[in-house]
Amino acid sequence: MYLDEFEYYAPKTADETFELAGRLGSQAKVLAGGTDLILNMKQSLLKPQCLIDINGVKEFQGLIYEAGKGAVIGAATKISELEHSAVLRDKYFALHQAARELGSTQVRAMATIGGNICNASPAAETSSPLVALGTKVVINSAAGERELPLEDFIIGNRKTALEQGELLVKFLLPEPAPQTASCYTNIGLRNAMEIDAVNMAVNLTLEADNRTVKVLRLVMGSVAPRPLVSVEVPALLVGQALNSNLIEKAAAAAAGEAQPISDIRATAEYRREAVFVLSRRVLQEAFNAAQEV
């Protein structure tokens, strides 16, 4: 497999990047980790005339956390950095878990969080926890900057809200409330290096009594064209003292909300059953962890 000819640009600043993206338009693709882009180019699924390599742009890299305000993650931050981040492990555990599950060690050393999200795969590991954590994305271009919730950024299978000339530049994660815990889980045909048949993330906050659910977000991946934010599960659990019977009902509700398809990785029926099992597990884990915060 050979790459077609293309022009290569390596900007060093954000402004230079935005100028290139605006000027080159649809002729260009942004190269960050390249773990999906280069493979697609080798298979002739994509044939960009230009590549804009943003690895030299420091403004797009790194994780900064400020107590009381939350975390900012640059879109070109490597997944391996998130995997080993003590901040994510302590404050945003679901994202830490998801980062550990993405591909192989070699892939995590190259792949970026922005690339994983902009690829907009329904089975992407990081999208479910980021949405569950209430993440906003910052989009920038030569024309200016805008923000929107991540669940509004991913609009379908391989589709995002990016307009021509725009780049996703960073993620904004809010400070977790007291007595909050998040968890992520997934299932596939193998135990490692497998595209998820189903994944799921929960972010749960308890009231001062340490039993009543105050806030809850449950997000499912690989069961709809985009991350599926449960409506039924919070409706059942918020304001209730959590117990095994309620968790069982919530798991059934999540399975009812899922919109799975059958493909090479799993049947729709298997995915729906997996949603029931995984939601029951992750709700209990998040509840137990929130009680210990």
N, C-alpha and C positions, 0 to 999 in steps of 0.2 A: 504494500500500500504506500503510495507516494502522495505528497502534498502538492497541490497546484501552486503556481507562482502567486505571490502576494507581496505587497509593500509592507515593511515592518517599521513601526514607530515606537519609540521608547521615551515617553515624556517623563520629566523629573518633577513637575509641579502639577497641582490640581488645575490651575488655570490653563496650562498648556494642554492638559488632557481634555478639558471641556472645549477648548478651541478646536482641537483635532476631531473630537466626536461630532461637533456641530458642522464642521467643514466637510468631513468625509461622509457623514450621514449613513445611509443604508449600505454603503460600500464596505464599511468597517465592522469588525467584531472586537470586543474588548477581551484581552488575554490576561487572566489573573493566574489561577492555578493551571488551567488548560487541560485538566484531567478528562473533561467531556469534550471541550471544543476541539482539541487536536485530534482526538479519536474520530469525531464526526467529520473533520476535514479529510482525514486519511481515507474514510469510507465514502468520500464525496457527497455526504449528506449536507454539508455546508461548504460553500465556495466563496468566502469573502475575498475581496480584492485587496483589503488592508487589514492588518492587525495592530491594535493599540495596546501595547504591553504596559500595564500599570504597576508592575512590581517595583519600579523605582520611585513611586510616588509615596513618600512617607505619610502624607496626610490621610491616606486610605488604609493605613495599617495600625494594628495594636489595639489593646484593650485598656481602658481607663475606668476605674471605679472611684466614686466619691460618696462616702457615707452620707446617707440621707437624700441623695440625689439619684443614685443609680449608676448604671454602667453605659459606656459608649464603646462600641466595637466597630472598628474600621472594616469596610467591605472586603478589603484584600488581606485580612488577617487569616493566617493559615489555621486549618482545623486542628492541627497538632498543638498549636498554642492554646486553643480553647480546651483541648483535652487535658492539658497539664496545668491549667489555670487554677490556683487556689481560690481565687475570687468566685469563679463559676462553681467550683465544688461546694463552697460554703453558702453562696447566696442564690445561685441559679442552677440548682443541682440537675434539673431535667435537661438543660442544655449541655452540661458536663457529661451526663450519661449518653446523650445522643452523639456527641462528638467522638466518644470512645467507640461507637458502633459503626462509624462511617468508614467503609472500605478497609484497606490494609494500612499498615504503618507507613508504607511508601506513599500511598494516596493521601493520607492525612497530612503528610509533610509538604505536599504540593497544593492540595485543594484548599479553596478559600470559602469562608462563610457566605460571602456575596455571590460567588459562583454557584454554590449549592442552592441558594434561594432564587437567583435569576434563571437557573436552569428550569425551575418551576415543575419539577417532576412530582407527581402525586405521592410518590414513595420517598421523597427527600427526608433525610433524618432530622435536619435542623428546623424545618418549618413548623412542625407540630409543637415542639417546646417553645420556640420563639413566639408563636401566636398565643400559646397558653400563658406565657409570662407577660403578655400585654405589650409586646415590642412594637415600636414605631420605626419606620425607615425614613432616612433622609435621602432625597433624590436631588441631584444638582446638574446644572448645565450652564452654558454661557449665558443663558437668559435668566438664571436665578435658581433659587432653592425652594423645595416644597417638602412637606412631611405628610405621611399618612400611615394608618395602622397596617401592620404587615398583612393581616387578613384581606385588606383591600388592595394590596400590591400584587398578590398572586390571584389572577382572575380566571385561571383555567389551566388545563393540561398544557404545559410548556408556554404559558402566556402570562405576561406581567403587565403592569400599568405603565411601564417605561415608554415614553415618547421618543421619537427620533432625536438624537443628540443628547439624551439624558443618560446619566449613570447613577446607579445605586452607590452611595458613598459611605454610609454608616448606619448602624442599628442603635436605637435608644431603648435601653431596658430600665423600667422604673425600679425604684428602691422597693424591695419586698416589705410588705406590712408585717408587724409583729405577729407571731404565731402562724407563719406561712411556710409551707413546704411544697416543693414541686418534684414530680417523678416522671420518668419516661420509660417506656417499654416497647418491645417490638417482637415480631415473629416472622420467620422465613423458613425456607426449605432446609437451610443449613445453619449451623451455629456461628459461622463467620463469613465475611465477605459476600453477603447475600443481599440483594435488593429486597426491601421489606415487603412481605405480603400484607401486613398490617403494622402500623405503629401508632403510638398514643402517648399523649402527655397530659398531666393534670397539674394545676396550680390551685392550692387550697389554703384558705385562711379560716382559722377558728375564732370564735368569740372568747371572751375572758374565762368562761366556764370550762374551756378546754375540751368541749364535746360538740357544741353547736356550730354548724357550718355557717360562716359569715359571708364568704365569697368563694366561688368555685368556677374554674374554667377547665373543661375537658375537650381536647382537640384530637381528632382522629386523622390519620394519614393513610393513603393507599386504599381508601374506601369511597373516594369521590374525586372529581377532577382537580380539586383544590383542598387545602386543609379544611376539615369539616368541624366547625365549632358547635358543640352540642348545646341545644336549647332545653331539651327535656331533662337532662341530668341536673343542671342547676335548679330547674323548677321543682324537682323532687327533693333536693337535698338542702338548699339554702334555707336557713331558719330552723333546721331540724337537728336534733341530737343524733349523731351518726351511729348506726348499729348495723349488724350483719344483714338484717332483713331489708333495710333501706338500701344498702349497697347492692344487694341482689336485684331489687327493683330498678335501681339506677343502671345496672349492667344490662338488664333486659331493655330498658329505654334506649340506651346507646346503640345496642344491636338493631333496634327498630329504626333508628335514625340513619344508620349506615346505608350507603348507596353503592355497594361493591359491584364489580364486574368479574367475570371469569376470564382468566388469561393463563399464560404458561406457568405462572407462579402459584396460582391458587384458584379454586372455584369461588363463585359468589357466596355459595352456601358455607364454605369453609371460612371465608373472611368474616361473614356475619357471626358465626360461632366464635371465631377468634376475638372479635370485638367484645362479645359478652365475657369471655374469660379474662382478657387483658384489662378491661375496664374494672372488673371486680377486683383484680389484683392490684392495679395501680391506685385505685381509690383507697383501698385499705392501707397501702404503703404510704401514701401521702398523708392520710389521717394520722397514722402512727407517728410519722416524722414531725408533723405539725404539733403534736402533743408534747414533743420533746424539745421544741425550739425554745 
